[in-house]
Amino acid sequence: MDSHILRKAAARLPALASLAVLRFNTRGTASPRGTSEGTFDGGKSEALDVEAAMAFVAAQSLPAPWLVGWSFGTELALKYGRKFEVEGAILLSPPLHRTSAEEVAAWRGDPRTLTALIPEFDDYLRPAEAVQRFASVPEATIIPVAGGKHLWVGEAQTRRVLSEIVAVVNPDALPLATNWDDEASMP
């Protein structure tokens, strides 16, 4: 599923927080621009999509990459993210449907940052259950978001999510501006 929150991260964070954002859809994902090639495979073949994205990041010599996933994307980050040279993973609304307890626990002791934003009114995983499900990774930071819902709808929720991402990745860029001059940010 194409995510408005990731589109907004890609549109805003380069200008507001000096962060490069690579956004991609996995196989079979539909968006206004069409449907990705391939067929949804429940998180198995999508490992190749993550691998291709990380190969692109490496080929571009992008510094200090992070994995940021929303919903199903969090499952991929948890399942496959540890094998890549990343600074850590930020999970937005992780449902933990396709991620086993063992795959979550594999992050235990990993020196990289693992942060999960859990909406108060999530459709799949709420804060109290998230604390239990991530208990095997005491280093993980669980951030309950009051009033939040799975889709992070509305400008207040969008700003909260983007601010939490920046707080982890580039805290010196906080607080995020609410507007910017496109002309001034161009080289």
C-alpha positions as CSV (number, residue, x, y, z in Angstrom):
1,M,0.0,0.0,0.0
2,D,1.2,3.4,-0.9
3,S,1.5,5.5,2.3
4,H,0.7,9.2,2.5
5,I,2.9,9.4,5.6
6,L,6.0,8.2,3.6
7,R,5.1,10.5,0.7
8,K,5.1,13.4,3.1
9,A,8.4,12.3,4.6
10,A,9.9,12.2,1.2
11,A,8.5,15.6,0.3
12,R,9.3,17.4,3.5
13,L,12.3,15.9,5.3
14,P,14.9,16.7,2.7
15,A,14.1,20.5,3.0
16,L,13.2,20.5,6.7
17,A,15.8,18.1,8.2
18,S,18.5,17.6,5.6
19,L,17.5,14.0,5.2
20,A,17.5,12.1,1.9
21,V,14.4,9.8,1.6
22,L,14.2,6.8,-0.7
23,R,10.6,5.7,-0.9
24,F,9.6,2.5,-2.8
25,N,6.7,0.2,-3.1
26,T,7.0,-3.6,-2.8
27,R,5.8,-6.0,-5.5
28,G,2.1,-5.8,-6.3
29,T,1.6,-2.5,-4.5
30,A,-1.0,-0.2,-6.1
31,S,-0.6,3.6,-6.0
32,P,-2.0,6.4,-8.1
33,R,1.0,5.9,-10.5
34,G,0.1,2.3,-11.1
35,T,0.8,-1.1,-9.7
36,S,4.3,-2.5,-9.0
37,E,5.4,-5.5,-11.0
38,G,5.2,-8.9,-9.3
39,T,2.7,-10.4,-6.8
40,F,2.3,-9.8,-3.1
41,D,4.0,-12.7,-1.3
42,G,3.2,-12.0,2.3
43,G,6.7,-10.8,3.2
44,K,8.7,-13.6,1.5
45,S,9.6,-12.4,-2.0
46,E,9.4,-8.8,-0.7
47,A,12.8,-9.5,0.9
48,L,14.2,-9.1,-2.7
49,D,12.5,-5.7,-2.9
50,V,14.3,-4.6,0.3
51,E,17.5,-6.0,-0.9
52,A,17.2,-4.1,-4.2
53,A,16.5,-0.8,-2.4
54,M,19.5,-1.3,-0.1
55,A,21.7,-2.1,-3.1
56,F,20.6,1.2,-4.6
57,V,21.4,3.0,-1.4
58,A,24.9,1.4,-1.4
59,A,25.5,2.2,-5.0
60,Q,24.6,5.8,-4.4
61,S,27.0,5.9,-1.4
62,L,24.2,7.4,0.7
63,P,25.6,7.9,4.3
64,A,24.1,6.5,7.4
65,P,20.9,4.9,6.1
66,W,17.9,4.1,8.2
67,L,15.0,1.8,7.6
68,V,11.6,3.5,8.1
69,G,8.6,1.3,7.5
70,W,4.9,1.8,7.9
71,S,2.6,-1.1,8.6
72,F,3.7,-4.0,6.3
73,G,7.0,-2.1,5.8
74,T,7.7,-2.5,9.5
75,E,7.4,-6.3,9.1
76,L,10.0,-6.2,6.3
77,A,12.3,-4.0,8.4
78,L,12.1,-6.4,11.3
79,K,12.5,-9.5,9.2
80,Y,15.3,-8.4,6.9
81,G,16.8,-5.1,8.2
82,R,19.4,-6.6,10.4
83,K,21.4,-8.0,7.5
84,F,22.1,-4.5,6.0
85,E,24.4,-1.7,7.1
86,V,21.9,0.6,8.6
87,E,21.9,2.8,11.6
88,G,18.6,1.4,12.8
89,A,14.9,1.0,12.1
90,I,11.9,3.2,12.8
91,L,8.6,1.3,12.8
92,L,5.4,3.2,12.2
93,S,2.2,1.3,13.2
94,P,3.8,-2.2,13.3
95,P,1.0,-4.8,13.1
96,L,3.3,-7.7,13.9
97,H,1.1,-10.1,11.8
98,R,3.9,-11.6,9.7
99,T,6.8,-11.0,12.0
100,S,7.4,-13.9,14.4
101,A,8.4,-13.5,18.1
102,E,11.8,-14.9,17.1
103,E,12.3,-12.3,14.4
104,V,11.5,-9.5,16.8
105,A,13.8,-11.1,19.5
106,A,16.6,-11.3,17.0
107,W,17.0,-7.5,17.5
108,R,17.9,-8.0,21.2
109,G,21.5,-6.8,21.8
110,D,21.7,-5.3,18.4
111,P,23.6,-2.0,18.8
112,R,21.4,-0.3,16.2
113,T,18.4,1.8,17.2
114,L,15.0,0.2,17.1
115,T,12.1,2.7,17.6
116,A,8.4,1.9,17.3
117,L,5.6,4.5,17.1
118,I,2.5,2.9,18.3
119,P,-0.9,4.7,17.8
120,E,-3.2,4.7,20.8
121,F,-6.1,3.6,18.6
122,D,-4.2,1.4,16.2
123,D,-6.3,-1.3,14.4
124,Y,-3.7,-4.0,14.9
125,L,-1.3,-3.3,17.8
126,R,-1.9,-0.8,20.6
127,P,0.7,0.5,23.1
128,A,0.1,-2.0,26.0
129,E,0.3,-5.0,23.7
130,A,3.3,-3.4,21.9
131,V,5.2,-3.2,25.2
132,Q,4.6,-7.0,25.6
133,R,5.4,-7.9,22.1
134,F,8.7,-6.0,22.1
135,A,9.7,-7.1,25.6
136,S,12.2,-9.4,24.1
137,V,14.2,-6.4,22.9
138,P,14.7,-4.2,26.0
139,E,16.8,-1.8,24.0
140,A,13.8,-0.9,21.7
141,T,12.1,2.4,22.3
142,I,8.3,2.2,22.2
143,I,6.6,5.5,21.7
144,P,2.8,5.5,22.4
145,V,1.1,8.2,20.4
146,A,-2.0,9.6,22.1
147,G,-4.9,9.9,19.7
148,G,-3.0,8.2,16.9
149,K,-4.5,5.8,14.5
150,H,-3.0,3.2,12.1
151,L,-3.0,5.5,9.0
152,W,-1.7,8.6,10.8
153,V,-4.4,10.8,9.2
154,G,-4.3,14.6,9.6
155,E,-1.7,17.2,9.7
156,A,-1.2,16.9,13.5
157,Q,-0.5,13.2,13.3
158,T,1.8,13.7,10.2
159,R,3.8,16.4,12.0
160,R,4.1,14.2,15.1
161,V,5.4,11.2,13.0
162,L,7.9,13.3,11.0
163,S,9.1,14.9,14.2
164,E,9.6,11.6,15.9
165,I,11.6,10.3,12.9
166,V,13.8,13.4,12.9
167,A,14.2,13.1,16.7
168,V,15.9,9.8,16.1
169,V,17.8,10.5,12.9
170,N,18.7,14.2,13.1
171,P,17.6,15.8,16.4
172,D,19.5,19.0,15.6
173,A,16.9,19.8,13.0
174,L,14.1,20.0,15.5
175,P,11.7,21.6,15.8
176,L,10.6,21.2,12.2
177,A,9.5,24.3,10.4
178,T,5.9,24.3,9.2
179,N,6.9,25.8,5.8
180,W,9.9,26.4,3.7
181,D,10.9,28.4,0.6
182,D,11.4,25.9,-2.3
183,E,13.5,28.4,-4.2
184,A,15.9,29.0,-1.3
185,S,16.4,25.3,-0.8
186,M,17.5,24.7,-4.4
187,P,21.2,24.7,-5.3
